[in-house]
Amino acid sequence: MSGEVEAGATGQPGWAAWVLLALAWFATVPVRPLLDPDEGRYAEIPREMLASGDWVTPRFDGLLYFEKPPLQYWATAIAYEVFGVSEWSSRLWSVGLAFACLPLTFAWVARLYGGAAARLALTALAVSPFFLIVGHINLLDGAFSFFLTAAVLAFTLAQTSPPRSPAERRWMLTAWGAGALAVLSKGIVVGVLAGAALVIYTLIERDSLTWRRLHLAAGLPLFAGVAAPWFVVVSLRNPAFPGFFFVHEHFARFLTTVHQRVEPWWYFIPLLLVGVLPWVVPLARACGRAALTSGAAAAAAPGSAPAPFEPLKFLLVFAAVTLAFFSTSGSKLAPYILPMLPVLAAVTGAGSGAAEALARHAARIGAALTGVVALGLLLYSARRNSYVPHEALLWTGAALLAALAAVVITWRARPATRTAASVATALAAILGWQCLLCAYSATPPARSARELVRAARPYIRASTPLYSVGQYRETVAPYLARTLQLVDYEGELHFGLEQEPQHRVAMREFVARWSAGGEAVAFFDPGIWDEWRRRGLPGRVIAFDDYTVAVSRL
């Protein structure tokens, strides 16, 4: 690789390496179809926000939707305004900020522990299978992880700066601001995670000085000034918002199983292991060293000078709090633990002493894991579908080639090309796991309504009434750029239908409208369509896949 990639003896990648990493990160973002349900939801809400001009009250399929704060909706709507509505513009904010976790982690480790350690941290995060997969899906967790990680890392920089210095104040205010943006990304869980980590760390370290360095007089107004205005305005416009958002979406989600996402307490442990598998040994070594260091600090004699702040120990406490909090929650989803991975990668880079071995070992483990997942996808398709789509074969082949290339490059790497080997390992992992995600998308059953909508679109005009009967397929609306009338279905839109019951359409009312004739297209649950077809409901099937039947009245 070029000198810019190698960046000399410092071990820091140059600008060309970052450009290559960015190009690789976004390589398949315009190619992959929107996946049900989440990518359809987070593509559609900003589209409706832009179309309506109402940037305060989020709506989903035209109904009030208060499950999450609006920062990602705002950013995606702006992306739509600038670049147009598309798959890649819908992912730009979430996938882009997930990528930004790489330079963020690198810069923090480089500042405190040097370029070689920073390169190690970058490699660790860039080869994490869990981080790569979740970071490439249009979820709220990519942006949330970036802002929460930024808040935590800025806090540690403030605490390691000279007391009462301009740097301390600057970094603490950065932490308050990033925390506010994290609240606007996913909610008040930020305060629980960061606050509990601070309490536990100071108890372990017997450190009261940290509390006196929070710059509350300036930080709290900054936090409130960024995070609070939307909550105030949306509550004034929608009196039902506070009860639903704060009680139902936070306290009930954590304390009860009302969201029906029940998993065993150990659910996140194997997911975390997958996330750190290529660097689990260096991580364990780094955790041991950080614990020993902090233990020495905690044992300082009474009356001696305060022990210095231990950033690696704080990051470990934060990661442990995150894992424990979500493990005890009554609602569990895999992406919840994504914020753990940047901080654990930072700990690995700064404290493991793995040096040049990580790229080589990560490449080998990554290649083996890629092969296992690729084989599993192919066997699954062959068993379920009795065939493997050519597209899936091509994507799995590309993933295996990328993994093999990393193994060859790291095996042949000499000391003068260690940075290039690390960058190559990161590039191979980024591209390889994206290829596997594409293979997954191409493997039946249908995971997106993109092809269904393409087949149905010729039968739909701007004035054609659209119905969704017995289901709500999240990726239909963004591909049609239209809302649909829900028939005999509520799902996640239950709250919106309760608030605006005039939008409810019962099956009897729909059948009467449909049977009266006129132009209309309905997207049926297959079982419901079969039942009503047998009852004589008129209509012509214009498209179908595993989950939806599109029927035209004409």
C-alpha positions in Angstrom: 0.0 0.0 0.0 0.9 3.6 -0.4 2.9 5.7 2.1 -0.4 7.4 3.1 -1.8 4.1 4.1 1.3 3.0 5.9 1.9 6.4 7.6 5.5 5.5 8.6 6.7 4.2 11.9 3.9 5.8 14.0 1.6 2.9 13.1 -1.2 5.3 12.3 -3.2 4.9 9.0 -3.0 7.8 6.7 -5.8 9.6 4.8 -5.8 7.0 2.0 -6.5 4.2 4.5 -9.5 6.1 5.9 -10.8 6.7 2.4 -10.5 3.0 1.6 -12.2 2.1 4.8 -15.1 4.5 4.1 -15.5 3.3 0.5 -15.6 -0.3 1.7 -18.0 0.5 4.6 -20.6 2.1 2.2 -20.0 -0.4 -0.7 -23.3 -2.3 -0.5 -25.4 0.4 1.1 -27.1 1.3 -2.2 -27.4 -2.3 -3.3 -29.2 -4.1 -0.5 -33.0 -4.0 -0.3 -34.7 -2.5 2.7 -35.2 -5.3 5.2 -38.4 -5.9 7.1 -39.3 -4.7 9.6 -36.8 -2.1 11.0 -35.3 -0.7 7.8 -38.8 -0.2 6.3 -39.9 1.6 9.5 -36.9 3.9 9.7 -37.1 4.7 6.0 -40.8 5.5 6.0 -41.1 7.7 9.1 -38.7 10.4 7.8 -40.4 10.2 4.3 -43.7 11.0 5.9 -42.2 13.7 8.0 -40.7 15.4 4.9 -44.0 14.9 3.0 -46.1 16.4 5.7 -43.8 19.2 6.8 -44.5 18.3 10.4 -41.0 17.9 12.1 -42.4 17.7 15.6 -44.9 14.8 15.6 -43.5 11.5 14.0 -46.0 9.5 12.1 -45.8 6.0 10.7 -48.3 5.0 8.0 -50.0 8.4 8.8 -50.5 7.4 12.5 -48.9 8.9 15.6 -45.7 7.0 16.4 -43.9 7.9 19.6 -41.8 4.9 20.3 -38.5 6.8 19.7 -37.1 10.3 19.7 -36.7 12.2 16.4 -33.0 12.9 15.7 -32.6 10.1 13.2 -35.9 10.9 11.6 -34.8 14.6 11.2 -31.4 13.6 9.8 -32.8 11.1 7.3 -35.5 13.5 6.2 -32.8 16.1 5.4 -30.9 13.4 3.5 -34.0 12.7 1.5 -34.4 16.5 0.8 -30.8 16.7 -0.4 -30.3 13.3 -2.2 -33.8 12.1 -2.8 -35.6 9.1 -1.3 -33.6 5.9 -1.8 -32.2 2.9 0.0 -28.8 4.5 0.5 -30.1 7.9 1.6 -32.4 6.1 4.1 -29.3 4.4 5.6 -26.9 7.4 5.4 -27.3 8.6 9.0 -27.3 5.3 10.8 -24.7 3.5 8.8 -22.6 6.7 8.5 -22.5 7.2 12.3 -21.7 3.5 12.9 -18.7 4.0 10.6 -17.8 7.1 12.6 -17.3 4.9 15.6 -14.1 3.7 13.9 -12.2 7.1 13.8 -13.8 8.1 17.1 -12.3 5.0 18.9 -9.0 5.4 17.0 -8.6 9.0 18.0 -9.3 8.4 21.7 -6.8 5.6 22.0 -4.2 7.5 19.9 -4.6 10.5 22.2 -4.1 8.6 25.5 -2.1 5.5 24.5 -0.3 6.2 21.2 -0.6 5.3 17.5 0.2 1.6 17.7 -2.5 1.0 20.4 -5.0 3.0 18.3 -4.4 0.9 15.2 -5.0 -2.2 17.3 -8.3 -0.7 18.6 -9.3 0.2 15.1 -8.6 -3.3 13.8 -10.5 -4.9 16.7 -13.7 -2.8 16.1 -13.5 -3.1 12.3 -13.4 -6.9 12.4 -16.2 -7.4 14.9 -18.9 -9.5 13.1 -21.7 -8.2 15.4 -20.6 -4.5 15.0 -20.3 -4.9 11.2 -23.7 -6.5 10.7 -25.7 -4.3 13.1 -23.9 -1.2 11.9 -25.0 -1.8 8.3 -28.7 -2.1 9.1 -30.8 1.0 9.3 -31.5 0.9 13.0 -31.3 3.6 15.7 -28.4 1.7 17.4 -25.6 2.9 15.1 -26.2 6.6 15.8 -27.0 5.9 19.5 -23.8 4.0 19.9 -21.8 6.8 18.3 -23.2 9.6 20.5 -23.1 7.4 23.7 -19.5 6.4 23.0 -18.6 10.0 22.2 -20.1 11.0 25.6 -18.2 8.3 27.5 -14.9 8.9 25.8 -15.1 12.7 26.1 -15.9 12.2 29.8 -12.7 10.2 30.3 -10.7 12.8 28.5 -12.1 15.5 30.8 -11.2 13.4 33.9 -7.6 12.8 32.7 -7.1 16.5 31.9 -5.5 18.8 34.5 -8.1 19.8 37.1 -9.9 23.1 36.4 -8.1 23.4 33.1 -9.8 24.6 29.8 -9.4 21.1 28.4 -11.3 19.6 31.3 -14.2 22.0 30.8 -14.1 21.6 27.0 -14.3 17.8 27.2 -16.9 17.7 29.9 -19.2 20.0 27.9 -18.6 17.8 24.8 -19.7 14.8 26.9 -22.9 16.6 28.0 -23.7 17.6 24.4 -23.0 14.1 23.1 -25.2 12.7 25.8 -28.0 15.0 24.9 -27.8 13.8 21.2 -27.8 10.2 22.4 -31.1 11.0 24.3 -32.5 12.4 21.1 -31.4 9.3 19.3 -32.9 6.6 21.5 -34.2 8.0 24.8 -33.4 8.4 28.5 -31.6 5.1 28.9 -28.4 7.2 28.3 -28.7 8.6 31.9 -29.1 5.1 33.4 -26.1 3.6 31.6 -23.7 6.6 32.1 -24.9 7.5 35.6 -24.7 3.9 36.9 -21.2 3.5 35.4 -20.1 6.7 37.2 -21.5 5.7 40.5 -20.0 2.2 40.4 -16.6 3.4 39.2 -16.3 6.0 42.0 -17.4 3.5 44.6 -14.8 1.0 43.4 -12.1 3.6 43.2 -13.2 5.5 46.3 -13.0 8.6 44.0 -15.1 11.6 45.0 -13.0 14.1 42.9 -14.7 12.9 39.7 -18.0 14.2 40.9 -16.5 17.7 41.5 -15.2 17.8 37.9 -18.6 17.3 36.0 -19.1 21.0 35.4 -22.7 20.7 36.3 -23.4 24.5 36.2 -22.6 24.6 32.5 -23.2 21.0 31.5 -26.8 20.6 32.7 -28.1 23.7 30.9 -26.3 22.6 27.8 -27.8 19.1 28.1 -31.3 20.4 28.7 -31.0 23.0 25.9 -30.2 20.3 23.4 -32.4 17.4 24.6 -35.4 19.0 26.2 -37.0 21.4 23.6 -38.5 18.6 21.4 -39.9 16.7 24.4 -41.6 19.9 25.6 -43.1 20.9 22.2 -44.2 17.4 21.2 -45.9 17.0 24.7 -47.7 20.3 24.3 -49.0 19.2 20.9 -49.7 15.6 21.9 -50.9 15.2 25.5 -50.7 11.4 25.2 -47.0 11.5 24.4 -45.4 11.7 27.9 -47.3 8.7 29.3 -46.6 6.5 26.2 -43.0 7.5 25.7 -41.7 7.7 29.3 -43.9 5.0 31.0 -44.7 2.5 28.2 -41.6 2.8 26.2 -39.1 3.0 29.0 -40.3 1.8 32.4 -42.8 -0.8 31.1 -40.3 -2.0 28.5 -37.7 -2.6 31.2 -39.8 -3.9 34.0 -42.4 -6.0 32.1 -42.8 -8.3 29.1 -45.5 -6.1 27.5 -43.4 -5.8 24.3 -43.2 -9.6 24.0 -39.5 -9.7 23.5 -38.8 -12.1 26.2 -35.4 -13.9 26.3 -33.4 -15.6 29.0 -31.0 -13.5 31.2 -28.0 -14.9 29.3 -29.3 -13.9 25.9 -26.7 -11.2 25.2 -23.7 -13.2 26.3 -23.3 -15.4 23.2 -24.0 -12.3 21.1 -21.2 -10.4 22.8 -18.9 -13.4 22.3 -19.6 -13.3 18.6 -18.9 -9.5 18.6 -15.5 -9.9 20.2 -14.6 -13.4 19.0 -11.7 -12.3 16.7 -10.0 -10.6 19.6 -11.4 -12.3 22.7 -8.0 -13.3 24.1 -6.4 -9.8 23.8 -9.6 -8.4 25.4 -9.4 -10.8 28.3 -5.7 -9.8 28.8 -6.6 -6.1 28.7 -9.5 -6.5 31.2 -7.1 -8.2 33.6 -4.5 -5.4 33.3 -7.1 -2.7 33.8 -8.5 -4.4 36.9 -5.1 -4.8 38.4 -4.3 -1.1 37.8 -7.5 0.1 39.3 -7.1 -2.2 42.3 -3.8 -0.6 43.1 -5.3 2.8 42.9 -8.2 1.8 45.2 -5.7 0.6 47.8 -4.1 4.0 48.2 -3.5 4.9 51.8 -6.0 7.3 53.5 -4.9 10.9 53.4 -2.7 10.4 50.3 -3.2 12.3 47.1 -6.2 11.2 45.1 -5.6 8.3 42.8 -5.5 9.3 39.1 -8.6 8.6 37.0 -8.4 5.2 35.3 -10.1 5.5 31.9 -9.8 1.9 30.9 -11.4 0.8 34.2 -14.2 3.2 33.6 -14.8 1.8 30.1 -15.0 -1.7 31.5 -17.4 -0.6 34.2 -19.6 1.1 31.5 -19.5 -2.1 29.4 -20.5 -4.2 32.4 -23.3 -1.9 33.3 -24.6 -2.0 29.8 -24.6 -5.8 29.7 -26.2 -6.1 33.1 -28.9 -3.5 32.5 -30.1 -5.0 29.3 -29.8 -8.6 30.6 -32.2 -7.8 33.4 -34.6 -6.0 31.1 -38.0 -7.6 30.3 -37.5 -6.7 26.7 -34.4 -7.8 24.8 -33.3 -7.2 21.2 -29.8 -8.1 19.9 -28.7 -4.6 18.9 -29.1 -3.2 22.4 -25.5 -4.1 23.3 -23.9 -2.4 20.3 -22.5 0.5 22.5 -20.3 -2.0 24.3 -18.2 -2.8 21.3 -16.4 0.5 20.6 -15.4 0.8 24.3 -14.3 -2.8 24.5 -12.2 -2.3 21.3 -10.6 0.7 22.9 -9.8 -1.3 26.0 -8.3 -4.0 23.8 -6.2 -1.6 21.8 -4.9 0.3 24.8 -4.4 -2.5 27.4 -3.9 -5.9 25.7 -0.3 -5.5 24.4 -1.3 -7.7 21.5 0.7 -5.6 19.2 1.0 -7.0 15.7 -0.6 -10.4 16.4 -4.1 -9.1 16.3 -4.5 -8.6 12.6 -3.1 -12.0 11.8 -5.3 -13.8 14.4 -8.3 -11.8 13.5 -7.9 -12.6 9.8 -7.8 -16.3 10.5 -10.7 -16.4 13.0 -12.7 -14.1 10.7 -12.1 -16.3 7.7 -13.2 -19.4 9.6 -16.3 -17.6 10.9 -17.1 -16.3 7.4 -16.8 -19.8 6.0 -19.1 -21.2 8.7 -21.8 -18.5 8.2 -21.5 -18.8 4.3 -21.9 -22.6 4.5 -24.8 -22.2 6.9 -26.6 -19.8 4.6 -26.1 -22.1 1.6 -27.3 -25.2 3.5 -30.3 -23.4 4.8 -31.4 -22.3 1.4 -30.8 -25.7 -0.1 -32.8 -27.4 2.6 -35.7 -24.9 2.8 -35.9 -23.9 -0.8 -34.4 -26.9 -2.6 -32.1 -24.5 -4.4 -29.6 -21.7 -3.8 -30.1 -18.4 -5.7 -27.3 -17.5 -8.0 -27.1 -14.1 -6.4 -26.6 -15.7 -2.9 -23.8 -17.9 -4.4 -22.0 -14.9 -5.8 -22.2 -12.9 -2.6 -21.0 -15.8 -0.4 -18.2 -16.4 -2.9 -17.2 -12.7 -2.7 -17.2 -12.9 1.1 -14.9 -16.0 1.1 -12.5 -14.3 -1.3 -12.3 -11.2 0.9 -11.6 -13.4 4.0 -9.0 -15.4 2.2 -7.3 -12.2 0.9 -6.9 -11.0 4.5 -5.3 -14.3 5.6 -2.8 -14.2 2.8 -1.9 -10.5 3.3 -1.4 -10.8 7.1 0.5 -14.1 6.7 3.0 -12.4 4.3 3.2 -9.1 6.1 6.6 -7.9 7.2 7.2 -5.4 10.0 7.4 -2.5 7.5 3.9 -3.3 6.3 2.1 -4.0 9.6 -0.2 -1.0 9.3 -1.1 -2.1 5.8 -1.9 -5.6 7.1 -4.2 -4.2 9.7 -6.0 -2.0 7.2 -6.3 -5.0 4.8 -7.8 -7.1 7.6 -10.3 -4.4 8.4 -11.2 -3.9 4.7 -11.7 -7.7 4.2 -13.9 -8.0 7.3 -16.0 -4.9 6.4 -16.5 -6.2 2.8 -16.9 -9.8 3.7 -19.7 -9.4 6.3 -21.5 -7.0 4.0 -21.4 -9.6 1.3 -22.9 -12.2 3.7 -25.6 -9.7 4.6 -26.3 -9.3 0.9 -26.4 -13.1 0.5 -28.9 -13.3 3.4 -31.1 -10.7 1.7 -31.1 -12.7 -1.5 -32.0 -16.0 0.2 -35.7 -16.8 0.3 -38.0 -16.4 2.1 -38.4 -12.8 1.0 -36.9 -10.4 3.5 -38.0 -7.3 1.7 -41.0 -6.1 -0.3 -38.9 -4.5 -3.0 -39.6 -7.1 -5.7 -43.2 -7.4 -4.7 -43.7 -3.6 -5.1 -41.8 -3.6 -8.4 -44.3 -6.2 -9.7 -47.3 -4.4 -8.4 -46.3 -0.8 -9.3 -47.6 -0.9 -12.9 -51.1 -1.4 -11.5 -50.9 1.5 -9.0 -51.5 5.2 -9.9 -51.3 8.2 -7.6 -55.0 8.1 -7.0 -55.3 4.3 -6.5 -56.6 3.5 -2.9 -54.2 1.3 -1.1 -55.1 -1.2 1.7 -53.0 -3.4 3.9 -55.2 -6.3 5.0 -54.4 -8.4 8.1 -50.8 -7.3 8.2 -48.5 -4.3 7.8 -45.4 -5.0 5.8 -43.1 -2.2 6.7 -41.1 -2.1 3.5 -44.2 -1.7 1.2 -44.8 1.9 2.1 -41.3 3.3 1.5 -41.0 1.6 -1.9 -44.4 2.9 -2.9 -43.8 6.3 -1.3 -47.5 6.0 -0.1 -49.3 5.3 3.1 -51.8 2.4 3.3 -55.1 2.0 5.0 -54.9 -0.7 7.7 -57.6 -3.3 7.6 -58.2 -5.5 10.6 -54.7 -5.1 11.9 -52.9 -3.0 14.6 -49.5 -4.4 15.6 -47.0 -1.7 16.5 -49.5 0.9 15.2 -51.9 0.1 18.1 -51.2 3.4 19.9 -51.7 5.5 16.8 -55.0 3.8 16.0 -56.1 4.3 19.6 -55.4 8.0 19.4 -57.0 8.4 16.0 -59.7 5.7 15.8 -61.2 7.2 12.6 -58.3 5.5 10.8 -59.5 2.0 11.8 -61.0 -0.1 9.0 -62.8 -3.2 10.0 -62.8 -6.2 7.7 -66.6 -5.8 7.1 -66.2 -2.2 6.0 -63.3 -3.1 3.7 -65.2 -5.9 2.1 -68.1 -3.6 1.4 -65.8 -0.9 -0.2 -63.9 -3.5 -2.2 -67.0 -5.3 -3.5 -68.6 -2.0 -4.5 -66.0 -1.8 -7.4 -63.6 0.8 -8.5 -59.9 1.0 -8.7 -58.0 -0.3 -5.6 -55.0 -2.4 -4.6 -54.7 -4.4 -1.4 -51.7 -6.1 0.2 -53.1 -9.2 1.9 -51.8 -11.6 4.5 -51.7 -14.8 2.3 -54.0 -16.8 4.7 -56.6 -14.0 4.8 -56.5 -13.7 1.0 -57.1 -17.5 0.6 -60.0 -17.4 3.0 -61.7 -14.4 1.4 -61.0 -15.6 -2.1 -62.8 -18.8 -1.3 -65.7 -16.7 0.0 -65.9 -15.0 -3.5 -64.1 -11.7 -2.8 -63.3 -10.3 -6.3 -59.8 -9.4 -7.3 -56.8 -10.4 -9.4 -53.4 -11.3 -7.9 -50.8 -9.0 -9.4 -47.8 -10.0 -7.3 -46.9 -12.2 -4.3 -44.1 -13.4 -2.2 -43.7 -15.5 1.0 -45.5 -13.0 3.2 -47.8 -10.8 1.1 -50.3 -11.2 -1.8 -50.9 -8.0 -3.8 -54.4 -8.0 -5.3 -55.9 -5.5 -7.7 -59.7 -4.8 -7.8 -59.7 -4.1 -11.5 
